[in-house]
């Protein structure tokens, strides 16, 4: 079982969209390879926290939708 990631306080104040945007920016920076090793480690750590935060936000939204629909999911839009 994976350890739970501790999320920084400033990340907890972000909206889902802000966190996702920052995570995308981190991924872009890491993919370019233009970041020094120590900085790469630091931004990777922040990216992991952002990913965990976004994941929790999505799980929460899914639970709310399931509560609204009253069934454990949603029906397909078309049945072709």
Kinemage of the C-alpha trace (Angstrom):
@kinemage 1
@onewidth
@group {chain A} dominant
@subgroup {mainchain}
@vectorlist {calphas} color= white
{ca unk a 1} P 0.000 0.000 0.000
{ca unk a 2} L 1.307 3.440 -0.934
{ca unk a 3} L 1.964 6.045 1.726
{ca unk a 4} L -0.396 9.006 1.844
{ca unk a 5} L 1.216 12.139 0.425
{ca unk a 6} L 1.221 15.151 2.725
{ca unk a 7} L -0.071 18.118 0.742
{ca unk a 8} L 1.388 21.593 1.352
{ca unk a 9} L -0.932 24.208 2.863
{ca unk a 10} L -0.644 26.537 -0.137
{ca unk a 11} L -1.810 23.745 -2.452
{ca unk a 12} L -4.862 23.120 -0.276
{ca unk a 13} L -5.945 26.712 -0.965
{ca unk a 14} L -5.930 26.237 -4.753
{ca unk a 15} L -8.949 25.482 -6.872
{ca unk a 16} L -8.873 22.265 -8.882
{ca unk a 17} L -8.245 24.252 -12.065
{ca unk a 18} L -5.355 26.200 -10.530
{ca unk a 19} L -3.742 23.030 -9.211
{ca unk a 20} L -4.133 21.250 -12.541
{ca unk a 21} L -2.643 24.189 -14.416
{ca unk a 22} L 0.372 24.265 -12.095
{ca unk a 23} L 0.780 20.505 -12.431
{ca unk a 24} L 0.735 20.801 -16.233
{ca unk a 25} L 3.386 23.506 -16.012
{ca unk a 26} L 5.595 21.274 -13.851
{ca unk a 27} L 5.222 18.369 -16.267
{ca unk a 28} L 6.191 20.644 -19.173
{ca unk a 29} L 9.287 21.871 -17.310
{ca unk a 30} L 10.385 18.363 -16.402
{ca unk a 31} L 9.831 17.099 -19.949
{ca unk a 32} L 12.089 19.779 -21.430
{ca unk a 33} L 14.998 18.595 -19.304
{ca unk a 34} L 16.207 22.169 -18.820
{ca unk a 35} L 15.908 22.019 -15.026
{ca unk a 36} L 18.847 21.328 -12.715
{ca unk a 37} L 18.744 18.048 -10.782
{ca unk a 38} L 18.003 19.553 -7.360
{ca unk a 39} L 15.262 21.787 -8.754
{ca unk a 40} L 13.826 18.806 -10.655
{ca unk a 41} L 13.530 16.896 -7.401
{ca unk a 42} L 11.777 19.810 -5.688
{ca unk a 43} L 9.291 20.444 -8.481
{ca unk a 44} L 8.665 16.705 -8.858
{ca unk a 45} L 7.775 16.599 -5.159
{ca unk a 46} L 5.374 19.525 -5.605
{ca unk a 47} L 3.938 17.863 -8.697
{ca unk a 48} L 3.249 14.721 -6.669
{ca unk a 49} L 1.397 16.793 -4.091
{ca unk a 50} L -0.594 18.561 -6.809
{ca unk a 51} L -1.484 15.220 -8.420
{ca unk a 52} L -2.684 13.829 -5.084
{ca unk a 53} L -4.719 16.980 -4.428
{ca unk a 54} L -6.362 16.861 -7.871
{ca unk a 55} L -7.085 13.165 -7.414
{ca unk a 56} L -8.838 13.826 -4.102
{ca unk a 57} L -10.863 16.669 -5.627
{ca unk a 58} L -11.997 14.371 -8.460
{ca unk a 59} L -12.911 11.583 -6.026
{ca unk a 60} L -14.962 14.054 -4.025
{ca unk a 61} L -16.764 15.297 -7.135
{ca unk a 62} L -17.473 11.713 -8.215
{ca unk a 63} L -18.943 10.906 -4.800
{ca unk a 64} L -21.210 13.958 -5.014
{ca unk a 65} L -22.416 12.902 -8.476
{ca unk a 66} L -23.086 9.369 -7.269
{ca unk a 67} L -25.076 10.766 -4.358
{ca unk a 68} L -27.131 12.945 -6.714
{ca unk a 69} L -27.802 10.162 -9.213
{ca unk a 70} L -28.522 7.647 -6.467
{ca unk a 71} L -26.718 4.809 -8.249
{ca unk a 72} L -22.993 4.072 -8.138
{ca unk a 73} L -22.329 5.787 -11.473
{ca unk a 74} L -23.870 7.295 -14.553
{ca unk a 75} L -25.678 5.680 -17.446
{ca unk a 76} L -24.212 5.797 -20.961
{ca unk a 77} L -25.506 8.595 -23.154
{ca unk a 78} L -26.288 6.280 -26.066
{ca unk a 79} L -26.948 2.560 -26.212
{ca unk a 80} L -25.821 1.792 -29.778
